[in-house]
Amino acid sequence: MRYVSTRGRAPELGFADVLLAGLATDGGLYVPAEWPTLAPRRPGMTYAERAAQVMAPFVGDDLADLERLCAEAYATFAHPAVVPLTQLDSQHFLMELFHGPTLAFKDVALQLVGRMFDAVLSARQQRVTIVGATSGDTGSAAIDGVKGCANVDIVILYPHGRTSDVQRRQMTTVDSPNVRVVAVDGTFDDCQDLVKAMFADAEFRERMRLSAVNSINWARVMAQVVYYVVATDLLAGPIDVNVPTGNFGNVFAGWVARQLGAPIERLVVASNANDILTRFFHDNDMSTAAVVPSLSPSMDIQVSSNFERLLFEMNGRDGGLTAEQLGRFRATGHLAIEDDQRRRFVDGSFLAARCDDATTLTAMASTYARTGLLIDPHTAVAISAAQQLHGDLHRTVVTMATAHPAKFPEAVERATGVHPPLPAHLADLFDRPERVIRLPNDLAAVQRFVGTTFG
Ligand SMILES: *Cc1c(COP(=O)(O)O)cnc(C)c1O
C-alpha cells in the first residue's frame, strides 16, 4: 500500500515511513492511495485477530509481526472482549472503548502504535525520542503505549497543577527507564510551545531524533477503524454510529470503515460547546471561535486536525485544492467550500449535534436513571446528540463511549450523586509512588533535561 499526502506535494511513502513521519513534508496528512475491501470475519476470531486482518492491507509487507503486535497490544485491556458492547435500549448500544490501561479510547490506537514504532525502529536499528505536551489524556495513553519499548524514549510535558489527580498519576506513576514526565511551571499552551520549539531547533531535533505520536498519525486512525468493523460484525449491520468528536480522528475512522464496505449508514458527529464541526455540517459555516472550556475537555478543540482527511475526499482527492482551501482557512479563520459539493458528500452520510455542559449533565443523569450505567461527560455529549437526532436515526445506533466514568469523577458525581470507583487494575493508583521533574517554562532548561537524560 502506498500513501499520498492530502496536500499533494509530498513523496508517496509506504506504511513504515508514514508511521514514523506522522506529518507529510508538505504539511499534509497521509492517506492510503486507495481504499481496500474488507475481508469477511472468520468465525471465532478474537478482537486482536480481526484487527490484524482488517489492518493487513494497509500495512502490507512493512511489518512482519502484525498479528503478534495486535495480540500483545490488546492483551493489555481489562475486558476479554477488548471493546464490549452494552445495550442501552432496544435500538441503542454503547461500545465501551475505555477498558485499556489509561481508561480512554486513545489506548486502542496507542497500545498498538507504540509497539509498531518499536518493531520498525528495531528492524532499522534506529532509536527515537518522542516529545509531547498534554493537558491530560493523550500523554498518559502515549506513555503507556511505549513504556516497554526498547527503541523509543518519551518525554511528556504537562502544565504543573492544571491536570486532574487521576490524569497526573496515570503519567507520573509509570516506572520505566525510557519514560520521563515533566511538570512545567506554565499553561498547556506553554507546554505546546516548548514542544514546537524543540522540533524547530534543527540541530536538537536531529541529535535527539525527535518524533511524535499525535492524532494525525495515520496508524492511529487505522487502528480505530477496527472497532467500527467489529461493531458491524457483532450487530450484523447496517448501523448508525455516534461519536464524541474533537480532532475528528475517531469519527473519520468510522468513515474509513464504511469505505472498506462495513455496513455503516450514518455517522453522527457530536460536539460540545466548541461546535465548529456542527456548524459546518449544518450550515456550511466553518469559522473558528475561541476555545471554551467544558466538562468534556478532550473535545475542547476548534480546528480539528483530522478534518483535513475528509476535506481531501470531499474535494475528490484534489491535493492542490485542499492546500489552497486550508491556506485561506488559516489566513481568514473561515473555510470556503462549495455548498453543492459539501451536500453531495455529506447528505445521507453525516449528521451533527452540539451539547452544552448543562445538557451533558442531564444526559449523564438520565442515562443513570434509565439504565443504572454511569457514563463519562464525553460519552454523554454523544448520548445527547442521539437524543436530539432521534427522528433521523432509523437503524441500530452504536454510541462510542470514549472514556471510563472514573476518569472524570467530579462531573459524574455532580450529575448522578455517585462517585465512580476506579476499576481494579488502577485501584491502587493513589498508593503508587510518583516520578516527575518540575522545570521552569524555559526552552533551554527543558532541552538540557531531555538531552542529558536521553542524549
Ligand atoms: C480524544 C478524545 C475524544 C476526541 O476524539 P477525536 O478523535 O479527537 O475526535 C473524545 N473523548 C475522549 C475521552 C477523548 O480522550
The ligand as a Tripos MOL2 file, in Angstrom:
@<TRIPOS>MOLECULE
LIG
   15    15     1     0     0
SMALL
NO_CHARGES

@<TRIPOS>ATOM
      1 C1         -9.5120   12.3480   22.3920 C.3       1 LIG1
      2 C2        -10.8780   12.1580   22.9450 C.ar      1 LIG1
      3 C3        -12.0450   12.4760   22.2090 C.ar      1 LIG1
      4 C4        -11.9920   13.0910   20.8270 C.3       1 LIG1
      5 O1        -11.5820   12.1810   19.8480 O.3       1 LIG1
      6 P1        -11.0920   12.6990   18.4150 P.3       1 LIG1
      7 O2        -10.5420   11.5080   17.7400 O.co2     1 LIG1
      8 O3        -10.0370   13.7450   18.7080 O.co2     1 LIG1
      9 O4        -12.2680   13.2870   17.7330 O.co2     1 LIG1
     10 C5        -13.2760   12.1920   22.7730 C.ar      1 LIG1
     11 N1        -13.3840   11.6750   24.0090 N.ar      1 LIG1
     12 C6        -12.2920   11.3780   24.7650 C.ar      1 LIG1
     13 C7        -12.4840   10.8290   26.1260 C.3       1 LIG1
     14 C8        -11.0020   11.6000   24.2670 C.ar      1 LIG1
     15 O5         -9.9280   11.3090   25.0330 O.3       1 LIG1
@<TRIPOS>BOND
     1     1     2 1
     2     2     3 ar
     3     2    14 ar
     4     3     4 1
     5     3    10 ar
     6     4     5 1
     7     5     6 1
     8     6     7 2
     9     6     8 1
    10     6     9 1
    11    10    11 ar
    12    11    12 ar
    13    12    13 1
    14    12    14 ar
    15    14    15 1
@<TRIPOS>SUBSTRUCTURE
     1 LIG1         1 GROUP 0 **** ****
